[in-house]
Amino acid sequence: MVDYYVMDFIVVKMKRWAASLWKITASDLVRQYNNSFPGFYSLRIFLSFSILFWHGFTVSNGMENDLFQNNAIGALGRLVLPMFFCLSGFLIAGSAARLRSLKVFMLFRFLRIIPALLVEVTLSAFVLGPLFTTHTLKDYLTDFRTWAYFGNVVGNISYMLPGVFRLHPIPMVNLNLWTMVPELYCYLMMTVLFLLGIMHNRKWFLLSVLQGSILFFVLYPNPAWDHCPLNQYILMICFWVGCLSFLYAEYIPINKYLFWVSLIIAYVCFNFEPLAIPGILATAYCTVYLGLSKLPTISFLERGDYSYGIYLYGFPITQTIWHLVPDFRTGFVLFGLSAPLTFCFAALSWHYIEKPALSLKRYFLPKKIA
């Protein structure tokens, strides 16, 4: 009899715990915020500056980054890009669900990405390059690689300009651009899903993601997080899991205890590369939880969406500072000097390029949304 009452007590407690766990779901908060997610904006800014911080040490020490190799900080740092792609997938899936038009969706993606990218590539090729190249100006401008650099705008990534930063530990103008490739692949795959009618059928969407993920892990059973191009595919899976997080938001409980458990799981999995799938799922949950939370904000950072500009200009500016200040070539100093300058360029990019380009969206919005 005593055992019966003990078991009954445990069952009641478990039911109450389960009820509290599912008290609020991601779908509830999506409706509450009306597709305006302040947490995602703060998270995006934090992740952008995290990459800038990381690259201060990369520029200083080369790819063999002493601060982040095989230690706790490195394991946490490897969460940054997967979180970025999960975040992107969640928001872009929401955008696709609202627009329900392939033509408008692709146009909006173009306006968000290409104008600012074109300006950054042009400034790198025609301002940064001539200033820092070891070639003569004539040789620089007639070199095929100078003009091939504009292939970055369409996903044909080039990291180097003739004679520019060639003696640096990382002889690249903008290492950040490598993530453009998996992002563009994701958009191309979304185009295919739109055309096949799968994009707005979440069951078929889920099946497509599962099939693609299984195929990847059959071909690459032990993916390396820091090995290109395998990590491009890992980031693409993060993007699709982010999309699924939006499509199945009503099944995702928002709970702080689950967040901390997921963060621990993600940390462990990013230390043991074969555990890719649970690592990606845990990272996606952490991203959604933080994105739908009211994170602390800084007032002057709320005046625009500066994360893309930080992404575009952070690495070239850090490389430039490394070149100009030979006595201060440590990671912390490079970050301290590059962060405010990068933010200024990001602010200019947002207010004079990105925001005006995005203002054109109103001419193409479907009538139901407009």
Secondary structure, DSSP 8 states (H G I E B T S, - for coil): -HHHHHHHHHHHHHHHHHHHHTSSBHHHHHHHHTT--HHHHHHHHHHHHHHHHHHHHHHHH-SS-TTTTTSHHHHHHTTHHHHHHHHHHHHHHHHHHHH--HHHHHHHHHHHHHHHHHHHHHHIIIIIHHHHBSS-HHHHHH-HHHHHGGGGGGT------TTBSTTSSS--S-GGGGGHHHHHHHHHHHHHHHHHT-TT-HHHHHHHHHHHHHHHHHH-SS--TTSTTHHHHHHHHHHHHHHHHHHTGGG-B--HHHHHHHHHHHHHHTTSTT-HHHHHHHHHHHHHHHHTS-----GGGGGS--HHHHHHHHHHHHHHHHHH-TT--SHHHHHHHHHHHHHHHHHHHIIIIIHHHHGGGGGT--TTT-
